[in-house]
Amino acid sequence: MIPLSNIRKEQKQENQINIDLNCDLGQSFGVYKNDQELELLQYVSSVNISCGSHAGDPVTIMNMLKLAAENNLAVGAHIGYPDIQGFGYRNMCLNEEEIQALVVYQIGALNSLAKLYNLTVEYVRPHGAMYVQAAKDFKTSLAIAKSIAKYDPWLIYVGAPCQNLLKAGEETNIRIIQEIQLDKKYTPDGNIDFEAGDIVDLDYSSKLLESVIKDSSVINNQEGKTKLDIKTIHLTVKSAISNEIAQKAKELIPNPIPITGTCVAGNGWI
């Protein structure tokens, strides 16, 4: 008979942090290559693959999907405004119909190519200006959510932590996941302080990461903490200390689970 103490010990060892690490992938176009992003593959469990609007061409997308399949990574559609020259960082004023066409077009393109590798797009994450506008403007976030729901109501909508994302998910009855970025400042209500810009400070990023892991909270810009329901952490290649932050994240979260897994974690399925 196995001693009860051993069973408890084994159960304790099995307990893990049910959180995902994600990064952007396929942000190249034609002769313009972004090989730096490949360095993050060893740390993540989900990848946001560009769909051809802000970056990504058909061959690049296929190559990234192949890498995702080989590394057993969940695939998400990294949608953005049709702005190759500005890398999707310039805002556009689009109506709901235009947003729907743009979102569905990009998810569909990625999903079609994903079939070549027996993969399926599992979630959708806006990029750049679309990401920021969805966080600030409810109509934009709702238009994105409606587009996702019409394409496939089982897809997950991933975005910046904010009420606009939560409300959009409620109104369209789709699953949403709030994401933390380790190089951002946060307001007392848990929103990203976009005016603060990117923070290049390993100590700050490490403390933010530890706060998320220990008590599901972010350090806010009023020197306090704000509780948030966080299921994924975004790792970026834009920072001068991207690799150091990724290594710290992997150290504290050695076995991240894909975004889709975080939605059912804790209910006994995994």
C-alpha positions as CSV (number, residue, x, y, z in Angstrom):
1,M,0.0,0.0,0.0
2,I,1.3,3.5,-0.9
3,P,1.6,5.7,2.2
4,L,-0.9,8.6,2.3
5,S,2.0,11.0,2.7
6,N,3.5,9.8,-0.6
7,I,0.2,10.4,-2.4
8,R,-0.1,13.9,-1.1
9,K,3.5,14.5,-2.1
10,E,2.9,13.3,-5.6
11,Q,-0.3,15.3,-5.9
12,K,1.6,18.4,-4.8
13,Q,4.2,17.8,-7.4
14,E,1.6,17.5,-10.1
15,N,0.2,20.9,-9.3
16,Q,1.4,23.4,-11.9
17,I,0.7,27.0,-12.9
18,N,-2.1,26.9,-15.4
19,I,-0.9,29.7,-17.6
20,D,0.2,30.1,-21.2
21,L,3.2,31.8,-22.7
22,N,2.7,33.2,-26.2
23,C,4.7,35.1,-28.8
24,D,4.2,36.5,-32.2
25,L,5.5,34.6,-35.2
26,G,5.7,35.0,-39.0
27,Q,6.2,38.8,-38.9
28,S,8.2,38.8,-42.1
29,F,7.2,39.6,-45.7
30,G,8.9,38.6,-48.9
31,V,12.6,39.5,-48.7
32,Y,12.2,41.1,-45.3
33,K,12.9,38.5,-42.6
34,N,12.4,38.5,-38.9
35,D,14.5,35.5,-37.6
36,Q,14.8,37.0,-34.1
37,E,11.3,35.9,-33.2
38,L,12.3,32.2,-33.6
39,E,14.5,32.5,-30.5
40,L,11.3,32.6,-28.4
41,L,9.9,29.3,-29.6
42,Q,11.7,27.4,-26.9
43,Y,9.9,29.3,-24.2
44,V,6.2,29.4,-25.4
45,S,3.2,27.1,-25.6
46,S,1.2,29.2,-28.1
47,V,2.2,31.2,-31.2
48,N,0.3,34.1,-32.8
49,I,0.9,33.8,-36.5
50,S,0.6,36.9,-38.7
51,C,-2.0,36.5,-41.4
52,G,-0.8,38.7,-44.2
53,S,-2.2,42.1,-43.3
54,H,0.4,43.8,-41.1
55,A,3.0,41.1,-41.9
56,G,3.3,37.6,-43.2
57,D,3.1,36.2,-46.8
58,P,1.8,32.7,-47.8
59,V,5.2,31.0,-47.8
60,T,6.2,32.6,-44.4
61,I,2.8,31.5,-42.9
62,M,3.3,27.9,-44.1
63,N,6.8,27.8,-42.7
64,M,5.6,29.1,-39.3
65,L,2.8,26.6,-39.2
66,K,5.3,23.8,-39.9
67,L,7.4,25.0,-37.0
68,A,4.3,25.2,-34.7
69,A,3.4,21.6,-35.7
70,E,7.0,20.4,-35.1
71,N,7.1,22.0,-31.7
72,N,3.6,21.0,-30.6
73,L,2.5,24.7,-30.2
74,A,-1.1,26.0,-30.2
75,V,-1.8,28.3,-33.2
76,G,-3.6,31.7,-33.0
77,A,-4.5,34.1,-35.8
78,H,-2.5,37.4,-35.3
79,I,-4.8,39.8,-37.0
80,G,-4.0,43.4,-37.9
81,Y,-4.9,46.3,-40.0
82,P,-3.8,46.1,-43.7
83,D,-0.7,48.2,-43.2
84,I,2.5,46.5,-44.3
85,Q,4.4,49.7,-44.6
86,G,3.5,50.7,-41.0
87,F,3.7,47.2,-39.6
88,G,0.1,47.5,-38.4
89,Y,1.0,50.2,-35.9
90,R,-1.0,53.0,-37.6
91,N,-4.7,53.3,-36.6
92,M,-7.5,53.0,-39.2
93,C,-11.1,54.1,-38.9
94,L,-13.1,51.1,-40.2
95,N,-16.8,50.4,-39.8
96,E,-18.2,47.1,-38.5
97,E,-18.6,45.5,-41.9
98,E,-15.0,46.4,-42.9
99,I,-13.7,45.0,-39.6
100,Q,-15.7,41.8,-40.1
101,A,-14.4,41.2,-43.6
102,L,-10.8,41.9,-42.5
103,V,-10.9,39.6,-39.4
104,V,-12.7,36.7,-41.1
105,Y,-10.4,37.0,-44.2
106,Q,-7.3,36.7,-42.0
107,I,-8.5,33.8,-39.8
108,G,-9.7,32.0,-42.9
109,A,-6.3,32.4,-44.7
110,L,-4.4,31.1,-41.7
111,N,-6.9,28.2,-41.1
112,S,-6.7,27.1,-44.8
113,L,-2.9,26.8,-44.7
114,A,-3.0,25.2,-41.2
115,K,-4.9,22.2,-42.7
116,L,-1.7,21.3,-44.6
117,Y,-0.1,20.5,-41.2
118,N,-3.2,19.0,-39.5
119,L,-3.5,22.2,-37.4
120,T,-6.5,24.3,-36.5
121,V,-6.5,28.0,-35.5
122,E,-7.6,28.0,-31.8
123,Y,-7.7,31.7,-30.9
124,V,-7.4,35.2,-32.3
125,R,-5.2,38.0,-31.0
126,P,-5.2,41.5,-32.5
127,H,-1.9,43.2,-33.4
128,G,-0.5,46.7,-32.9
129,A,-3.0,49.5,-33.5
130,M,-5.9,47.1,-33.7
131,Y,-4.9,45.7,-30.3
132,V,-4.7,49.2,-28.7
133,Q,-7.9,50.4,-30.4
134,A,-9.8,47.3,-29.2
135,A,-8.7,48.0,-25.7
136,K,-9.7,51.7,-25.8
137,D,-12.9,51.5,-27.9
138,F,-15.7,49.1,-27.2
139,K,-17.2,49.3,-30.7
140,T,-13.9,48.1,-32.2
141,S,-13.6,45.3,-29.6
142,L,-17.2,44.3,-30.1
143,A,-16.8,44.3,-33.9
144,I,-13.8,41.9,-33.6
145,A,-15.7,39.7,-31.2
146,K,-18.8,39.5,-33.5
147,S,-16.5,38.6,-36.4
148,I,-14.9,35.8,-34.4
149,A,-18.3,34.5,-33.3
150,K,-19.6,34.4,-36.9
151,Y,-16.5,32.6,-38.1
152,D,-16.3,30.0,-35.3
153,P,-17.9,30.6,-31.8
154,W,-15.4,28.2,-30.3
155,L,-12.5,30.5,-31.1
156,I,-11.0,32.4,-28.2
157,Y,-10.5,36.2,-28.3
158,V,-7.2,37.2,-26.7
159,G,-6.6,40.9,-25.8
160,A,-5.4,43.4,-23.4
161,P,-7.0,43.3,-19.9
162,C,-10.0,45.7,-19.9
163,Q,-13.7,45.9,-19.5
164,N,-14.1,46.4,-23.3
165,L,-12.8,42.9,-23.9
166,L,-14.9,41.3,-21.1
167,K,-18.1,43.1,-22.3
168,A,-17.4,42.1,-26.0
169,G,-17.1,38.5,-24.9
170,E,-20.3,38.6,-22.9
171,E,-22.3,40.2,-25.7
172,T,-21.2,37.7,-28.3
173,N,-21.0,34.7,-26.0
174,I,-17.5,33.7,-26.9
175,R,-14.6,32.9,-24.7
176,I,-12.1,35.7,-24.0
177,I,-8.7,35.6,-22.4
178,Q,-7.0,38.6,-20.9
179,E,-3.2,38.9,-21.6
180,I,-0.4,40.4,-19.6
181,Q,2.7,42.0,-21.3
182,L,5.7,42.1,-19.1
183,D,7.1,45.3,-20.6
184,K,4.0,47.4,-19.9
185,K,2.7,49.6,-17.1
186,Y,-0.8,49.1,-15.7
187,T,-3.4,51.5,-14.3
188,P,-5.2,50.8,-11.0
189,D,-8.2,49.4,-12.9
190,G,-5.9,46.9,-14.6
191,N,-5.7,48.4,-18.1
192,I,-2.4,48.8,-20.0
193,D,-1.1,52.4,-19.6
194,F,-0.4,52.8,-23.3
195,E,0.9,56.3,-22.8
196,A,3.8,55.0,-20.7
197,G,5.4,53.2,-23.6
198,D,7.5,50.0,-23.3
199,I,9.5,49.4,-20.1
200,V,13.0,48.0,-20.6
201,D,13.8,46.9,-17.0
202,L,14.4,43.3,-16.1
203,D,13.7,43.9,-12.4
204,Y,10.3,45.4,-13.2
205,S,9.3,42.7,-15.6
206,S,10.5,40.0,-13.1
207,K,8.4,41.5,-10.3
208,L,5.4,41.8,-12.5
209,L,5.7,38.2,-13.5
210,E,6.1,37.1,-9.9
211,S,3.0,39.1,-9.0
212,V,0.9,37.5,-11.7
213,I,2.0,34.0,-10.7
214,K,1.7,34.4,-6.9
215,D,-1.6,36.2,-6.5
216,S,-3.0,36.9,-10.0
217,S,-2.3,40.6,-9.8
218,V,-0.4,43.2,-11.7
219,I,1.7,46.0,-10.2
220,N,-0.1,49.2,-11.1
221,N,1.3,52.7,-11.7
222,Q,0.1,53.9,-8.3
223,E,2.5,51.5,-6.5
224,G,-0.3,49.1,-5.7
225,K,-1.6,45.8,-7.0
226,T,-4.7,45.1,-9.2
227,K,-6.3,41.6,-9.3
228,L,-6.9,40.2,-12.8
229,D,-7.9,36.9,-14.3
230,I,-4.8,36.2,-16.4
231,K,-4.4,33.1,-18.5
232,T,-1.6,34.0,-20.9
233,I,1.6,36.1,-20.8
234,H,2.9,37.7,-24.0
235,L,6.7,37.5,-24.7
236,T,7.9,40.1,-27.2
237,V,11.1,40.3,-29.3
238,K,10.9,44.1,-29.5
239,S,12.8,44.7,-26.3
240,A,16.5,44.8,-25.8
241,I,16.1,42.4,-23.0
242,S,13.6,40.0,-24.6
243,N,15.6,36.9,-24.1
244,E,16.3,37.7,-20.5
245,I,12.6,38.2,-19.8
246,A,11.7,35.0,-21.7
247,Q,14.3,33.0,-19.7
248,K,12.9,34.4,-16.4
249,A,9.3,33.5,-17.5
250,K,10.4,30.0,-18.4
251,E,12.2,29.7,-15.1
252,L,9.1,30.5,-13.1
253,I,6.7,28.7,-15.5
254,P,8.7,25.7,-16.7
255,N,5.7,23.9,-18.2
256,P,3.3,26.5,-19.7
257,I,0.0,25.1,-21.2
258,P,-1.5,26.3,-24.4
259,I,-4.1,29.0,-24.4
260,T,-6.9,26.6,-25.1
261,G,-5.8,24.5,-22.1
262,T,-6.0,27.4,-19.7
263,C,-9.7,27.7,-20.4
264,V,-10.4,24.3,-19.0
265,A,-7.5,24.0,-16.4
266,G,-8.7,23.3,-12.9
267,N,-11.9,21.6,-13.9
268,G,-10.4,18.1,-13.9
269,W,-10.0,17.8,-17.7
270,I,-6.2,18.4,-17.5
